[in-house]
């Protein structure tokens, strides 16, 4: 049987109740510091001043220094720089007072003391010779020439591009190899496993007591823990320890949390990693990491390997394969299959994996001997949701009267992650309103926000549009109120919420897994109630029924092509969950035409039934619409006063007791299929 209800079970998250002691943070040595220090030293040596000579001008040299015969030595360096050394006795002269201001390592009487730049050596020597024509031969200064080579600068300028390229290459390799963390962080260790190991030094504090709403799944995994603790109990009777268990379920139902509880209960080394950790751009890296992972596991046996989101590497082989190509993911999967089936039965290594897409996994991965068990983790039922609420309500400061059972009744189809989000949103809403504790209204507002979206208080709607929305929602409410098998209505509102939701109706679905043809047709009638009400009252239709029509069309095609609920098409199902048919249809064009005709007939029939019902209840439709325009939000007891008791169901728990006039933070979503949302 296929399951139409997309909202089922979950688990609590006890992590936020505990405050584990964190180890002291020890600064780690990083080689990047060495690279930085070496770079700074190079730059300092390159740009640091070479000497203590002060810069002067050629004119001052020729007019002041040279005529006074204060120069002891004159050197032309590299044909572009003239260095001047002053006689020691002349340094006492006041015109050289600027040299006395020098301090530190450059305070020395040894020259050169001044320098200036020249552009042409020949011109400088000619000027120098002319200035000294009248000097006695013994007092003339002859300029020496000196050629200096900056070997360090030349080497740096030659090596620097290569150093930069090598540094960039190493940086990229470290990033692709895991960012430098763990054994997989170095370029030459890129093929090492990136699994996080939890052992006696890193013990997991989560146990099965902290996991709520997964009683059946806990029984299965507790047996796996018992295998590791007491293997002889099973091997003495001839049994073999299972090699693997696959946790299957929708997102947010607690698969990873359950794996953490297994790690905390087993007390054995626990390797945790994601399926994407095997995937890398380099050929052979994924397979190498698989080999290294199982090598470490054998050394730590007995132990557990947990692979989260295994569908990242375990997809079915042979699909979308390029002719002649080499798929690295398939090579990784082949290595994983080989390692899993190569264990001896007494090694005590068990593989746990989790996925929410078991339909795309390779059949060889799912066979016994690799994953011997598939543990289904569904969304929680009523009692499971109550247990999860109790877990997440513990850290909250609650007001009196908070009933977990009432909250679980209002959150049918919520997973464990959804319930955790409800509790967190309720606490945030209470804090936003400066409350001292979290009450039921805060929880109701949180549920409405999660299901229907954020309330749009500033959205301006014209009077005509508001009237259309009121009749539209009243049509849903009345058709659902008088049709058997439809989920009970608990709230209807015309307050805008979400991205494009101008109105909504909230239903309280029960935990149901099988639906009859009559129930599905009644749900379709209820979903068409809004479009029919617009047609009856205004003699025209609007775009507000888009979501209704999408869901009705989907349900009608499901009845005809999946569930075999049509006499003309017959008891056949064309459901392609594994995408085996690809782009081809498993039926002829004649059958496709018949399917389209039957779907239209079903929708036309439901539309006619809904129109007849609303014509019969036209007075109630007008009354309900007018009251909804005034109050904007109506609860179940208001509908009972207007429409009378619902002829099929008992009165159920309403949302938190809020005034009908309050429209600030109240909303929900309309559900006409098994817990799907339909904001108008």
N, C-alpha and C positions, 0 to 999 in steps of 0.2 A: 504494500500500500504506500502511496506517496503521501508525504506529509505537507499539508498546505499551510500550516501555521509557521510563519517565519520567526516567531518569538517563542522561545522555550526556556531552558534552564541556565544556571550560572553558578558562580561561587563568590564567596566573600574575599576581601583582601585585608588580612590582619596586619599588614606591614605597618600601617600608620598608627596602630595601637601601641607599637613597641618602639623603644628608643635604644637600639643596640649601641654598645660602647664602640666607638670608633677608635682604631689604633692611632697613636700619635703620628702626625705628619712629619716625616723625615725628609729634608731636602735631598733631592737626588742629583748626582753629578751628571752634567750634560756636556757632551763634546762640543756643542755649539758655542759654549763659553770660550773654549780654546780657540776656535775659529775666529771669534770676535776679538780676542786679545791679540792674536797674531796679526789680524788686519789693522788694528789700531797701532801696533808697534811699527808695521810697515809704513803706514801713513805718517807717523810721527818722524821716522827717520828720513822719509822722503821730503817732507815739507819743513822740517826743523831748520833753524838758521845754522849755516855752516860755520860762521865765525862772528866776531864781535865788531867788525868794521862798520863804521858809520857812513852813510851815503852822503856824498858831496857833489859839487858840480865841476865841470871841466874849467869853467871860467874862474871859479874861486881858486882852483889849483894853479892856474897859470898866472893869476894876478896877485895872489896873497902868499900861497905856500912856496911856490918856486922862487920868487924874487927874494924872499927872506932866508933862503938857503936852509930851511928847516927839514928838508926831505933827506932821509937816509937811504931809502931804497924805493924803487919804482918797478912794478912787475905788471906786464900785460898778460892776462890769463885768457887763453882760448880766443885771442884776437877780438874780444868784445868787452872785457872788463879790466880796468886799471886799478891796481891795489897800491895804496900809498902807505909807507911806513915813516913815521916822524921820529926825528932824533930824540933821545931821552932828555937831553938838556932843554930842548925846545918844548917839550910837553908841559913845562911849568908856565909857559906863556898863557895869558888870559884868553887869547883867541882860540885856544884848544881846550877851553873849560868844559865843553860838551863831552869830552872823553872822560872827565872825572866823574861824570854822573853814572857811568857804567858800574853795575854791581853784579854780584853773583858769580857764576862760573865764567862769565866773559870779562870780568874785571882784571885785565892784565896789561902790562906795559909792552909786551911783545906784539909786534905788528902782524898783519897790516892794521892800520888805524882807520883809514878812509878808503873809499872806492867810488868810482863813477863809471858809467857805461859809455862806450864809444861805438861808432858804426863802421869806422874805417881806420885800420891801424896805420896805413901810410900817411893819411892826413894828420893823425895825432903825432906821429914821429916828426913830421915836417914842422908842425906848430911848436913842438918841444925844442927842436933844433933852432928855430928862429928866435925863440925866447932866450936861448942861452948863447947866442952868438957873441955877446959882449962879456961873457963870463970867462974867467981864467980856466985853462984846461983842467986844473985839479978840482974845480968846483962844479964842473958840469955833471949832470945826472944822466946816466945812460939807462934807458928802459930795458929791462930784461923781458924776455918772452918765455912763457910757460904754457904747456898744453896739459890739461887735466882731463882724465877720463872718469866718467861716473859709471863705473862698472855695476854698482848696485842698481842704479836707475835703469840701465840697459837690460839687466837681467830681469828686473821686475816687469818692465814693459814687454819683454818677450814672453815671460811665463804667465803673466796675469790673465790673458785670454784663455789659456789652457786650464788654469786653476779655476776660473769662473765656470767654464764648461763642465769640468769634473764635479765641482760643487753642485751645480744645477742638476747634473745627472744623478748624483748620490741623493739629493733631496727628493727628486721624483721617485727614485727607486724605494726610498724609505717610506714615502707616502703610500705607494702601491703595495708595499710589503707590510703595511699595518701601522704606519705612523710612528714606528720606533718603539712600540710597546710590546713587551713579551718576546718570545723567541722568533716570532714571525716578523719582527720589525726590521731586521737587518737584511740587506740586499742578498747576502749569501744564505740566509735562513728563510727565504720567502716561501719555500716549500714546507716549512714546519707548520704544525697544527696551531690554530688560533683559539682553541677551546680554553675556556676558563675553568680552572680546577678548584673544586671545593673539597677540602679534606679536613682533617682534625684541626688544622690551623685556621681554616676558614669555614667553620661549621655553620650550616644553615639553620636558623631558629624556627622556621615554619614547620608545623606538624599537621597531621590530618585533623586535629581538633580545630585548627584555624581555617579549614576549608569547609564552607557550608553549601548545602544544596546539591551535592554530588555524591549522594550516599551509594548509589550503585557503582559508580566509577571508582569510588574509594575502596570498595570491596575487592575489585579487580587488581588495583595497583598495590593494595596492602598484601595481597598474596605474593606479588613480585618481591616486595620487601622481605617477606618471610622466606622466599627462596634464597635470598642472599644471606640472611641471618642463620637459617637452619637448613642448609642444602641437603644434609644427610636424611632429614625427615622425608624427603621426596625421592632421593636417589636410591635409598634402601629398598623402596618398593618397586624399583625399576623405572621410575619416571625420569624425565629429562627436564632440566630447567629451561624455560622459554628463553629464546634468544632476543626477542624484541616485542614491543607493544606499541601500537600506533594510537595516539589520542586524536579522535576525530570529532569536530564540532564547530559550530558557528563562531565568529569572532566574539571575544569578550566573555566566553562561558567559563573560563578558568583553566584552560589546558596547561598554560605555563605555570600557574599557581599550584596546580596539582603536582606537576613535576618537581617544583621546589619542595613541596611537602614530602615527596618520595625521597628527595635528597636529605631532608631533615630527619626523616624517620629511619632510613636505612643505616646511617652512620658509617657509610663506606665512601670512598672517593667518588666524586660526581663531576663528570666533564659536561659542561654546558656550552653550546654554540648554536649558531643559526645556519640554516642551509646556504645562505648567501656567503658565509665565510669560506666556502670551498670554491666559489666562483672567482676567477681572476682572468686577466687578459692574456697572461702568459700560458703557452701550451704546456700541459703536464703539471701545472701547479696544483690544480684541484685534486688530481689523483695522488700527488705527493703528500698533500695535507691529509688525505684520507688514510694513507698508509701510516703516516706519523701519528695520527690520532689513535689508531688501533694498536700501534706499537706501544704507546704510552699506557693505553688501557690494559694491555696484557701485563705490563710491569706493575700496575696498581691493582690488579684483580685480587679479590672481587670488587667490582665497581659498576657504575652506571654511566652510560653515555646518553645525553639528551640533545637531540637535534630539533630545534624549533623551526617552524616553517620549512619542513623538508621538501615541500613542493618546488622550492627554488632550484633544487638539484635533482629531484626525483621524478620529473615529468616523463611521460611516456616517450620512449625512443622512436625514431623514425618519422616523426611528424615535422613538417616544415624544414626538412633537411635539404640543403643545397647539394646538387649532384657533384660528387667528388670532393665535397667539403669535409672538414675535420671539426666536429662539434666538441668543444672542450667540455661542455656540460655533460654530454653523453659519456665521454671518457671518465669523468668523475663519477658518474652513476655506475658505470661498469666496475670501477674499482671498489665502490661502496658495496655493490652486490657481492663481489668476490670476497671482500673482507668479512661481511656479515655471515656468509655461508661457510667460512673457513674456520670458525671457532670450534674447539673441542667442547664437549658438553660439560666438562668439569672445570672450565676456566672461571666461571662466575662473572662473566661480562654480559650485561644486559643493555640493550639499546632501547631507549624511549624516544619517540618522535611525535610531533604535533603538526597538524595541518587542518585547515578549514576547506581544503579542496581535494578530497580523496579521489574524486572522479578523474583527475588528470594524472594521477600517479601511475608509474609503470607497473604492469601486472607482475613482473618478476620481483619487484620490491615488496609486494603485498602477500606473496605466497608463504605458506607455512615453512618454517626453517629460517626465515628472515624476520618478518613480523608475524609471529604466531597468533597474536591477538590484536583485534581492533576494538578499542574501548570507545564507545559513543558517549560524548558529553554534550547533551542538549541543553536548551534553555530551561530554567527551573520551572517546576509546577508551583501551585499555590503554597504548599508547605515549604518547598525549597526557597521561594522568594522570601518567606517569613524568616527563615533561618539566616539568609543573607542580610536582610535588613537588621536583624539583631546584631550581626557582626559589625556592620557599618554605623550603627547607632551608638555603639559604646563610646567612642571618643567625643560625641556631640553632647552639648549641654542642652538637655531636652526639657520642655515644659510638661506639665502634667497632662495625661490623656493621650499620649502618643501610642498608638496601637500598631505594632508591626503587621498584624494580620490585615487590618484595614488598608494599610499602605500596599501590602502585597496584592490585595484584591484590585486595587486601582492601577497596578502596573503589570497587567497580564502581558506576557511576551517579552518582558524585560530580561536581559542577560545580567550576569553579575556585574559587569562593567557599567551597565546602564544604571543599576541600583546604586552603585558607588557614586556615580555622577549625580543621581537624585539627592542623595544625602549631602554631598558637598555643595550642590547648588542651593539646597534649603538653608544650610548654614550661612552661605554667602548672602542670601536674600535677607535672613534675619539680621545679620550684621549690618547690611546696608540700611535697614530700617531702625537701627540702634536698639534692637531688642536684647534683653538679657538672656533669653533662651529661645530655642527653636520650637515653634508650635506647628500644629497641623496645617494651618493656612500657608506657612512657608513651604511645607512639603508639597501641598497641592499646587502652589505657584511653580515650584521646581518641576513637578511632573508636567504641568501645562507647557512650561518653557521648553522642556526637552522634546515633547511630542509635537507641539504646535509651532514652536519658535518664539522669538522675542516679540513682545507686544509692541506694536507701532502706535504709540500714543500721539505722534505728531502727523500721522497720515490723514489728510483731508479727503473725505468722501462726500460727494454731492448727495442731496436728499433723494434724488431719483435712484442713484446707484444703491444707496442704503436700503431703500424700499425693495429693490430687486433682490438684494442679498437676504433681507429678512424673509421674503416669500420663498426664496430658494432653500434656505435652511429650514424653514417651517415645512416645506415639502418633504425634505429628508426625514424630519422628525415624525411627521404624521404617518408617512408610509412605513417607516420602521416600527412605529408604535403599534400598528394594527396588523403586522405581518408576522406569522409564526416562524421561529427559527432564526430571526434576526437578533443580534446582540442587543441587550437592553440599553436604552439611551439614558445617560445620566446628566448631560449638560449640552446646551446649545447656545451659541454665542455669535454675535455679528461684530465683535471687536477684532480689528485687523491684527494679524499676528504672522510672523515669519516673513519670507521674501515676497510672496504674492498671495497669501491667505487673507481673504477679506471676511471670511466667516468659517465656522466649523461646528461640527457636532461630535461630542465625545460619547463613545459607546463602551460598555464594560463587557468585554468578551470573556467567555469561559474557556477553560482548557479543553479544547476539542480537537480531535485528530481526523475524524471521518465526517464527511458532509454528504448529504443526500442531494438528489437532483432538485427536489422541492426547496431545500434550504438555499442552494446556490441561486435558484431562480428568484426566491424572495429577496436575497441579498442584492441581486441585480435590480429588482424593482425598487428597493430602498435607495440604491445608488442613483437611479434615474429620477427619484422624487423631486430633486431640485430643478432639473430641466423641465419636467412635466408641470410643476407649479408655475414656472415662468410662462409656459405656453398657455396654461389655463387662464391666468390672471391678466397677463399683458398682451396675449395673442402674438407674442414675438419671443425670440430666444436670444441669449447673450453668450459670451465666451466663458462665462463662469463655470460651465459644466465640462471643461476640457479634461480635468483629472477624472471626473466621473466617467466620461465616455471611454477614456483609456482603460480604466479598470474593468468596466463592463465588457469591453471588447476582449480584453485578456481572459476574463472569466468565461466568456462564451466560446472562444477558441479552445480554452482548456477543456471545457465540457465535451466538445466535439472531437478534438484531435488527441487528447491525452487520456481522459477518463472514460471514454466510450459511452457517453451519456446521450447519444443521439441515435434514434432508431434507423434513420436512413443511412448514415455513415457506418453504423454498426459497432460491434465491440472490438474496436481496434485502437491502438495507441501509437502515435507517431512521435512520441517524446524522444528526444535525442540528447540525453544528458551527457553522454560521453563523446558527443560530436563525431559519431561514426559515419554519419551520412555526408559530412562536409558541406559542399555547396549544392548537392543534389537533394531532391525531395524523394522520399520513399513511397510516393504515390503518383498516379498519372495526372494529367491536366484535367481530365474529366472529374476525377475525385477532388482535385483542388477547387474546381468550380462548384461541386456539390458542397464542399465544406463552407465556402463563402456564402452560398445560399442558405444553408442551415444556420450559420451564425447570425445572418441578418434576420432570419425568421425568429430565432430565439429572442434577439434584442427587440424586435417589433412586438412580439407577444408580451414581453415584460413591460414594454412601454405602454401598451394598451391596458394591461392590468393595473399599472400604477395610475394611469389617467382616470380609469373608472373609479378607483379607490379615492382619489383626491376630489373627483367630482361629487362623490357621495359625502365626503367630509369637507365640503367647501366652506361651510360656516366655521368649522373648527380651524381651517386653514387661515381664514380671515382674522379670527380672534387671536390665534397664536401669533400671527405676524404683527398685529398691532401692539400686542403686549411686548413682543420681542423688540420692536422699534423703541418702545419706551424704556425698557429695562436693559436691553442689550445682552444680558446674560440670564438664562433660565436654567434652574436645576430640576432634578427629577420630581420633586414634590410639587413644583410649579406646573409641570406637565400633567401630573395626576389631577390637579385641580381643574385644568383647562380641558384635558382630553378624557379624563376618567381613568380608572385603574387599567393597566395593561392586561389584556385578557389571557396572556399566555404565561407570564413569569411572575414570580414573587418580587416584592420590593427588595432591592439590594442596597448595600451600603453606598451612600452618596459620597462625593468628595467632601472635603472639610467644610464645616458649616460656615458659609460666608453669606453675607447679605446679598439679596438679588439685585440691589441697587449698586453694589460695588463692582466696578468694571476695571479696576486698576491693574490687577495682576491675575486674571483668571482666564485660562484658555485650555484647549485640548485639541484633539484631532478626531476627525470622523473616521470610523472604521466600518467598512461595509464588506470587505473580505475578511478572512481570518487575520485580524490585526494588521491591517494596512492602514496607512494614514491618508486622509483626504481633505486637506484644507481647500476651501473654495477660493 
